[in-house]
Amino acid sequence: MSVPPDAAHEPPESSGSPEEHLVRLLGRALNSFELPDETIRRLDRALAHDSSLHSAHHSRGLHRETYRHTWLLADGSALTLWELVHNTSPGGRGRLLHEVYTDEEDLRTATARLPLPTVTPDFELPVLIQLPPMPRPRHSYMPDDSADHARRLLRRAENTDAPGADMARLLQEACAHQITQAFGRPLPSGEGAATFAFSLYEHAFLLGDGREVSLWEVEHTATPDGRHMCEVYVSEAAAREAMERRASRAPGA
């Protein structure tokens, strides 16, 4: 079935920062003033967002679409707003109207008020997209100057196989991070030999698009002069292998 020109349109934009996307959504919604202030305050600090078509119904020149807008918040939780877009307003001459709701049940109630038949097998254009829930991040991130933290971490790495320019460019998008000590006990280098201190840290970064990237930092004193040395690896396995290798080759081992 072809959609009439007055009904055909592009879905709401999902590009830009989480804040810009929220501003656009609230700016076009007729009932945005009904949203709780607490909801707006939480969304003001969102780290990433995703927008997708949830369902659609086209029938006899009238249509409606529902969209799911989900934001990833700084505490690792997700918050969803539901947008209803339709051209069924009396006297509206097909003009698109936008409404926004915090609860899916409220969305269904608003949808039921629209003058669209429940079942129209001859004219209905079935479009139904159900997406899985956004996965929760593995870490409890803190919004901070995380891109600068990543730069400083990579700059102090002394190992020749440390992550390079590609990783540095990727972590320019970091908007939050968490540091966790994964290993802190000393590794003995052999009977009667000196004991060298090793520590292993995971630096987990949250990117603007919701992806998570971890770098593994090894700090140790298994150097000829006993000074502290920093090495950085892209996986925990590589970091632990380096620790064992350093311990076996250290002076006195």
C-alpha positions, 0 to 999 in steps of 0.5 A: 500500500502506498502512504499518502503524501501528507502522511509520509514522513521521516522518523524523529531524529536520533542523532546528536548528543543525549541533551540535544535529542531530549530538547528536540523531543520536548520541543515538538511534544504538545504535552511535554509540560506534563512530564515530572520535573524529576524525570527532566532532571535525571535526563539532563545528566544522561550519558547516551541515548537510543531511539527506535520505532516501536510500532506503526499503523496506517489506514485510509490516510490516517496513521500513527507511530510510536517511538521508544527513546531510551537514555543511559544515565550516569548511575548505570540505569536506563530511562525511557520516554514513549512518543506518539506521532499521529495525524488524526486530530479533527480539522488538523488537515493531516498535520503531525502531532507529537505527544510524549509519555513516561509510561507505556500504559499511558501511551496505550491509553492515548493510542486507544483514543485515536480514531483508527480502527482496531483491525483493518486487514485491507489497509493496515500496514503492519510495522512492529519492532520490538527491541530487547532492553538496553543492557546494564553497564558492567561498571558503576561509572562516574562522569568525569574528565574521562577522556583526559584520564585515558590520555594520561594513562596511555601516555605513562605506559612504557611497554612497547606493545601498549595500545596506540593511536586507534585506542587513543582516538576511540577513548576521546569519546569517553564520558565516564570511567571507573578504576578497580584494583584487580590484583595487588599481592606481591609476586616472589621471583624465586627462593632467596631472591627479592620480592617485587611488587605488582599491582593490576588495575582495570580502567573501564571507560564508558563511551558516548554511544554506550559502549564499554572499553577497558584497559589494564594497567600493570604497576611493578618494581621489577626493573633493574633499579627497582623503580616503579614502571607502568604498562598498559594492555587491552586485556586482562590476560595480556596484563597477567601474562606480562606480570608473570614474564616480568617477574621471571626476568627481573634481576635476581629471579 
